[in-house]
Amino acid sequence: ARITAENPDEGLKPTSGKINSIRFMSSGDCWGYFSVGLNGGIHEFADSQFGHVFARGKNREESRKSLLFALKNMEVSGTIRNPVSY
């Protein structure tokens, strides 16, 4: 899953601002990485993607459930908007 700084209330238009914190728990079946500038910045001219979350399982359905669980338990806080809760 791509984690982006996009405003879901404005048709997923890219947004800039600051990320104060990212709460994400990796597991054996799900992991991720995030790239945020100094002091939590997402630059207005940068690509809106600032992270990836990956999942694996014995089959596609198991992987999908692991990914969904990770995304439901992920939280991004700051001045940016993002579609994680969607």
C-alpha positions in Angstrom: 0.0 0.0 0.0 1.2 3.5 -0.8 1.0 5.9 2.1 0.5 9.4 0.7 0.0 13.0 1.8 -3.3 13.5 -0.1 -6.5 15.1 1.0 -9.4 12.6 0.6 -11.9 15.4 1.0 -10.5 17.2 -2.1 -10.4 14.2 -4.5 -7.0 13.0 -3.2 -5.3 16.3 -4.1 -1.7 16.3 -2.9 -1.1 18.2 0.3 2.0 19.6 2.0 2.7 20.2 5.7 4.3 18.5 8.6 4.0 15.0 10.1 4.2 15.0 13.9 4.2 11.2 14.3 3.6 7.9 12.5 2.3 5.1 14.6 2.9 1.8 12.8 3.5 -1.7 14.2 5.5 -4.1 12.0 4.8 -7.9 12.3 6.2 -11.0 10.7 3.7 -10.7 7.9 3.5 -6.9 7.5 6.2 -4.3 7.4 6.7 -0.8 6.1 9.0 2.1 5.6 8.5 5.9 5.6 10.5 8.8 4.2 9.9 12.2 5.8 12.0 15.3 5.7 13.7 17.0 8.6 11.3 18.1 11.3 8.6 16.0 9.7 8.2 18.0 6.5 6.4 17.0 3.4 7.5 19.5 0.7 4.8 21.0 -1.5 6.7 20.1 -4.7 7.6 16.6 -3.7 5.8 13.4 -4.6 2.9 12.9 -2.2 4.0 9.4 -1.3 6.0 9.2 1.9 5.7 5.5 2.8 5.0 1.9 1.8 3.4 -0.9 3.8 3.9 -4.5 2.6 2.2 -7.7 3.6 2.6 -11.4 2.8 0.7 -14.6 3.5 0.1 -18.1 2.3 -2.3 -16.7 -0.3 -3.6 -13.3 -1.5 -6.5 -13.3 1.0 -4.2 -13.8 3.9 -1.9 -11.1 2.7 -4.9 -8.7 2.2 -6.1 -9.3 5.8 -2.6 -8.6 7.2 -2.4 -5.4 5.2 -5.9 -4.3 6.2 -5.1 -4.9 9.9 -1.9 -2.9 9.7 -3.6 0.0 7.9 -6.5 0.1 10.4 -4.0 0.3 13.3 -1.8 2.9 11.6 -2.0 6.5 12.6 -0.4 9.6 10.9 -0.8 12.9 12.8 0.3 16.4 11.8 -0.9 19.2 9.6 -1.0 17.1 6.4 -4.1 15.3 5.3 -3.9 11.6 4.3 -6.2 8.8 3.3 -5.0 6.2 5.9 -8.4 6.2 7.6 -10.2 5.6 4.4 
